[in-house]
Amino acid sequence: MPSDREQLLREYRDYDAKVDIVSSFEVFFRESTSLPATVAHFERFPRYTAPDGEQVTPDLTVLFNDGTLLVGEISKLARDERSLEDLLHQIGRYDTLTRAPSGPLPGGGHELVDVEAVDVLVLVPDGESNAAIDRIDQAIAKRRYGYSPQQRPTVMGWSFDAAGSRYIFKYDDRSNNPRPRTHGRDPSLTSWLQGSHDTLSCPAARLTPVKVRHRFMNDRPPGLYMATMLWLDALPAVASPQVPPVDIEVNAADLAAYLRESYGWGDVNAVKAGLEFLQRGGLARPTADGWAIELKEVATSREEVDAELLRRHLARPTGPVTAADREEASARVARNQKERKRNERRQSELDV
């Protein structure tokens, strides 16, 4: 069984990698030299109603000028059968989509347009990609869980090359795994694959500016990730022009609104989870109207903040949270001491 620390770190790193992957595809479809000319709209936060009346939230969508749609889903696809069933249910719904985001609506949501065809791209860790391809192929052959797509999904493996500081995406044609259809477009993701040995890469230097602008992807971030974003960005923005250390009072709704305006995504419940993470680390406490926090330096560099927030969270310190809390505690101790001495004098007088 993984320790609490290992589990929290894994959740943080998994989410951070997913943000990187979505950012990589945003680079491909919005900032590369050729593919952007074929794209009508790239959406990294798709959230809208499917034909079955329920909401769909893939990890990215690409609406092309020709009216076709690419839907991307990042999946770890665990070995257990339930994981496969859940994935097939998700991508089976994407296969039935008839509309796609074509732009943002004022106040949130998407403009939607009809689409002529849908291609589904499933991105899994490279070490699991062959198994994923085989398992999906077998599921289609046997119509397991009712999965019988109009168009087979494309499965690609992803990995991070630390030596080259880049993400790598690989395609394999095993087990009837198709490349995404081109629908007559040139260039296309498929022509890119065919021209690069079925391997695409995105250097960290290219995706980092995109990630800095967005920070999130369509899934709700884990508590440590959100707490780090709050501590490094949202809370200092609320405190400005004051600088740490400073006591501030905030509420989750305002912080979520700030994140939406700044990065295109902000969820009140996710912000609450981040604040609760800070609370357990002794850095925040709930108030009648929101949360009280003493914003201060907790690490020697920004890169060390997440590790320090995790350390404090696991240590679960107790005691005053803000400078005002400490002043109140000190004043209370002083009052108690004064009262104790007064009582001792009175007792002495009675003894006499």
N, C-alpha and C positions, 0 to 999 in steps of 0.2 A: 504494500500500500504506500503511495507517495505521501510524504509529509505535507503539512499545510503550506509550508514555504515552497516546496516543489510544485504543488498544485497551483498556487497563486502565480508563481513565475511562469508555469506552462501556459496558463490562461492568458497572461499578459503577452507572452511571446507569440502565441498562436494568433491573437487578435492583431498584434503589430505586423505580423507577416501578412495577414489578410489585407490590411490597409496598404501594405507595399504591393501586393499582387494587383489589387484594383488600380492602384496608382500606376503600375507598369502598363496595364492595358489602356489606361487613360493616355499615357505617353504614346503608345502605339497608334491609337485612333484619333488623338487630338493634336499631337505635337511632333509626329514623325514627318518625314519629307513627302510621303506619298499617300498613305491611307486616309488622312483627314479629308482629302478632296472627295472621298466617297461617302462621308458621314454627314448625316443630317443632324444627329444629336447623340451625344454620349451621356449616359446617366449613371452616376455612381451611387445614387440613393433611390432606386426605383421602388415604389410602394403604391400599388393601385389594385383595382378590382379585376379579377379574372372572370372568364365566362361562367364559371360555376358560382359566381356571386361572392366568393371569398377573396380576401386580400392576398396578393403575391408580393414577395420581397426578395427577388433574386439579388445577387451581389453586384451585378452591373447589367446594363442593356445598351446596345448600340443600334440605333435606327439609321439605316442607310438611305441615301438619296433615291434608290430604286424602290423604296417602300417595303423592304425586307428587314428582318430583325434578328440580331444575335443576342441571346440571353446567356449570361455567365453565372455559374454557381461554383463556389469554392467549397470543397467537401473533404473531410478527413477519411470518410467511409471506413469505419471500424470493421473489424472482422466479424462481429456478431450480425446475425440476420436482421435484427431490428434496424440497424443502421442502413442496410441496403434497402429495406422496405421504405424507410423514411425518405431516402434519396430518390427512389423511383417515384414516390408519390409527388415529391417536389417537382422533379423535372418533367414528370408526366403532365402536370398542370401547366408548366411553361410551354410544352409542346402544343397546347390548345389555345394559346393566347392569340387574340385577333386585333389587339390594340397595343400601342406602345407609347412611352413618354416621348414627347417631341419638344419639350421645353418646360420651364418652371411657371407656375401660376403665382400671381401676387398673393402673399400671405401663406404660401406653402402648397404642396401638391404639384401635379403635373398637367400640362396640356397633353391630351392623348390624340393619336391618329390611328386609323385603320392600317393594318399591315397585311401584306400579301403572303408572306411565308415566314416561318420561324426556324432558326437553327439554335440548338442548345449546346453550350460548351461547358463541360465539367472539368474543373481543375482540382487535381488531387496530388498529395505529396508523391514525388517521383518513385519512392520505394514501394508505393502501393498502386501505381498506375496500371501495371500489367494485370494485377489481380482485379482491379476495378473494371478494366475493359472486358475481361473474361466473364466476370460475374454479371455485368450488364447484358452482355451478349447472350448468356445462358438464360437470363430472366426474360429477355425478349422472345427467345425461341420457345420458352414454356409459358409465356404470358403470365408470369408470376405476379401476384398482387394486382392483376388486371393491367399490367404495363404493356401497352402495344402502341408505341408512338408512331405518328405519321412519318416522322423523320428520325432516324437514329441519332442519338447525341454523339458529340465528339468528346472523347476523353483525352486530356493532356496532363502530363506530369509536370510538377514544378519543383524546383530546388533552389537553394541559395548557395552560390559559389563564393565562399568567404575570401579565398585567395584573389579572385578577380573582382570582388565586391559587386556582384551582379546577380539578378534573378534569371534563371534559365527555365524555359518552357519547352518540353519535348513531346513530339507526336509519334505514335507507333501505330502501324496499320494492321496489327494483329486482331483476330477475332471480329472481323467485320466492323472495325472502328473506322468511321469515315472522316475525312477532312471536312471542315465546314463548307457548305455549298457556296459557290462564287456568285450565282445568279447572274453571270455574265459580266461581273465587275472585274476590272483589271486596273490597278492592283487590288489584291484581296488578302485576307489572312492566309488563305490557302496558297496563293502564289508566293507569298512570303515564305511559307513553310517549304514549298517545293524548291525555292531558290536558296535555301539555307540549311539543307540536310535535315529538314523537319525539326529544327531547333531554333528557337528565338531567345534572345537575351535582352535584358534591360539593365544597364548599369545603375548602380545606386545614385550616382551623380545626376542621372537624368530623372529618376523618379522622386528624389528628395524634394525638389522645389514643388512638385505636385502635392506630395504628402504634407508639406508645410502649409500649403493653402487649405487643405481639407482635414487632415488628422484622423478622420473617422471613415468607416465604411458602413454598410447598411445594417449589420448586426449590432446589437447593443454591446458596448464594451464591458469588460470585467471591471470590478471595483478598483483594482490597483491602477489600471490604465486611466480610468476616469479621474481618480483621485490625483494622479500625476498631472493630468491636463488641467484640472482645477487649480492645483498648487502653482504650476508654472505659468499659467496664462489667465484663466478666467478670474481668479481671486485677485491677482495684481491689477487686472483691468478695473475691477470694482473698487479697489483701494485707491487707485490713481486720483490725484497726484501725490498722495501720501506714499511713503516708501516704508518697507519693513524695517523694524518691527512695528506693527500697528494693529490695534483691535478693529475688526470689522464685523458687521452683521449682514448676512445675505439670506436670500431665499432661493430655493431650487428653481422656481419658475423663471426668475430673472437671469440666473446663470444659464439655464437652457436656452433662453432667448438670445443671450450673448453668443453662445456656441453656434446656434443656427445662423445668426447674422454673420459670424466670423468664418465659419467652416462649412456651412450648408447642412449641418446635422446637429440636433440638440434634443434630448429626450429628458423630461422631468424625472422619470423614474430612474434613469441611468445616473443623472446628477445626484439624486437622493442616495443611490448606492455608493457613489464616490464620497459623499459627505459622511455617510455612515462608516465607510472605510477609514476616513480621517478621524472620526469620533473614537473608534476603537484604538487608534494610535495616540489618543490624547491630544489631538490637534483641533478638535471642533466639539461643540456641544449644542444640542437643540435649545431653542428659546421659544417663547410664546409665538413669535412672528417669523421665525426662520432658524438661522444658525449663527452662533457666535464663534469667531475664529481669531486667533492671534497670528496674523501673517508674519512669518519670520524666515530667516535663512535656516534651512535644516541640513544643508550639505554644502561642500566647498565648490561644487559645480553643478550645472543643470543636469549633466549626464548621470550624476549620482543621486538625484532626488528620488527616483522610483525605488532604488535600493533602500534608502533611508526611510521612506514612507512604509515600505514593507517591513523593515526591522521594527519600527515603532508599532505597527499594526499587530505584529506577532507578540511583542513585549507587553502590550495592553497596559500602559502606564495609567496610574490614577492620580488625582489631584487637580488643582486649578488648571484651566485651559488658557484663559486670556490674562493679559496684564491686569485688567480690572478684577478678574477673579482672584488673582494673587493678592492684590491690594485689599480686597474685601476679606480674604482669608487672614491676612496679617492683622487687619483691623479687628477682626473677630477674636483672634488669639489675644490681642492686646486688651480688648474689653473683658475677655474671660479672666485674664490675669488680674486686671484691676478689680473685677468683682470678687475674685478669690481672695485677694489681699484684704478687701473691705470686709468680707465675711470672717477672715481670720482675726481682724482687729475686733470686730463685734464679739466673736467667740471669746477672745482674750478678756474683754471687758466683763462679759458674763461670768467667766471663771473667777475673776477677782471678787 
